[in-house]
Amino acid sequence: MRKGFTRKFEPLRVLSDSQVETIHKRTLEVLAEVGCKFESVRALELLKKNGCRIDLEQRLAYFPPDLVESSIRMCPSSFLVKSRDPKDNLLIGGNTLYFMSSLGARLSDIETGMVRVPTMEENNQAIFISDALDSIDLYSGYTPYFEIEGVEPVMLCSTSLAMRIRNSTKITRGTQPTDTFIWETLIAQAAGQELIGNMEAAAPLSYPEDAINAAYTYVEAGFPVYIAAGSVMGGTAPVTVAGSTISNNAELLAAIVFIQCIRPGTGIIANDCVFPMNMESGDLFFCSLGSSLHQMAFNQIWHDLYRIPTNNTGSAFPNSKKADYQSAYEKTHVAMASALSGANMIVFHGGVTAELSYNPVLAIIDDDIAMTIGKTIEGFEVSEDTMAVDIIKDVGTVPGTFLNKTHTREWWKKEYFLPKSADRLSYPEWLNSGHKGAIDKARERMEHILATHKVKPLSSDTDRELDKILNDARKYYRDKGLL
């Protein structure tokens, strides 16, 4: 099982207990009085059977507070997700933090920021590299690219999942558009691996038919479900952190009620993917302070009150177009706030250009940042050995030194983290070694990974089964006129 990082101190809290309770009560008010749209008669009938008031003509479900709260209590506070290789199983929840790879539509040039459609080989290399990075514990549903040369859009999600399973043993998320969940479920089952399912709202307060059908399929397969809304503060949600927290929570709690009606006890990962709108341009304001504050409030409510595992997406997509100082500070401040405030998962590695691109070299640099954040929440040991009072007494005053002590040799690597892509040379050493920076070192690490890393292969029978499923998917979409 993957270890992740264990938070060894209380999460940072930005809300008082009374503020948490007030936000929760007002969220229940929204669900009871405004309701949530479900574009599925089947779903509405299920919700009605379980106590919701239904307006079938408007496709609206109104949720009684006691049903919402009982559904919250049905969700496990932690659960196991099984990989095809047990070493990559995940135990999600509690004080454990895992990092999830980010994603992008296209491949970005690491220095110029120019983007292009990646080849299948480049797609598979990016997955292979992510498999080798210690701080990536699982994959997003569209990782690494939304577009692959030669792959039709309707086949992208199922093909991408097959490539992730072939080139990695780490857990991955599923997706929901255009019935792709049918094929992704079959692919995961053929490989002997569990997926994290997916149900994404269309903010404000609506679930499209694809999302509902995806939830049915994933839950009936026995998979946990990742729920998300993707609100825009000032666009599809109130512009304020408190208001957008209420609308986002209402959307996610509606999904929880629905999923627990299908199968009580289904594992849930609640995702906070809320971004402010840049009112100067109308664009999304990625990696902003607004996202950071929103995620801290979200984590506190879901960790402390609901006791449901959380994922944060705010640090996944910097506005910067390059692997530069802006990219680093945008991503790091949001991810650190997420980690300190109790997130169980953070989407982080490789994303750039505001969700439009991805680069594996940047993912390698991000590995160092993620390790630093993870080591931060693990804190440090306070014991007789680490306090080292006997050694302090032994060394005494100047000219005493700790450099020659066994204690120093035993503890320095335990207490320190040594980044693998950072330039840590003295200036003369740097001059004499080719003036290399972090990008140069990350490129060297990438070449080393490609030359030496090994992934547990699928059996030939399983590999053929994945091809058959993809061929069946192709026929399905062709028959529907989508290919």
Secondary structure, 3 states (H helix, E strand, C coil): CCCCEECCCCCCCCCCHHHHHHHHHHHHHHHHHCCEEECCHHHHHHHHHCCCEEECCCCEEECCHHHHHHHHHHCCCEEEECCCCHHHCEEEECCEEEEEECCECEEECCCCCCEECCCHHHHHHHHHHHHHCCCCCEECCCCCECCCCCCCHHHHHHHHHHHHHHHCCCEEECCCHHHHHHHHHHHHHHHCCCCEEEEECCCCCEECHHHHHHHHHHHHCCCCEEEECCCEECCCECCCHHHHHHHHHHHHHHHHHHHHHHCCCCCEEEEECCEEECCCCCCECCCCHHHHHHHHHHHHHHHHHHCCCEEECCCCCCCCCCCCHHHHHHHHHHHHHHHHCCCCEEEEECEECCCCEECHHHHHHHHHHHHHHHHHHHCCCCCHHHHCHHHHHHHCCCCCCCCCCHHHHHHHHHHCCCCCCCCCCCHHHHHHCCCCCHHHHHHHHHHHHHHHCCCCCCCHHHHHHHHHHHHHHHHHHHHCCCC
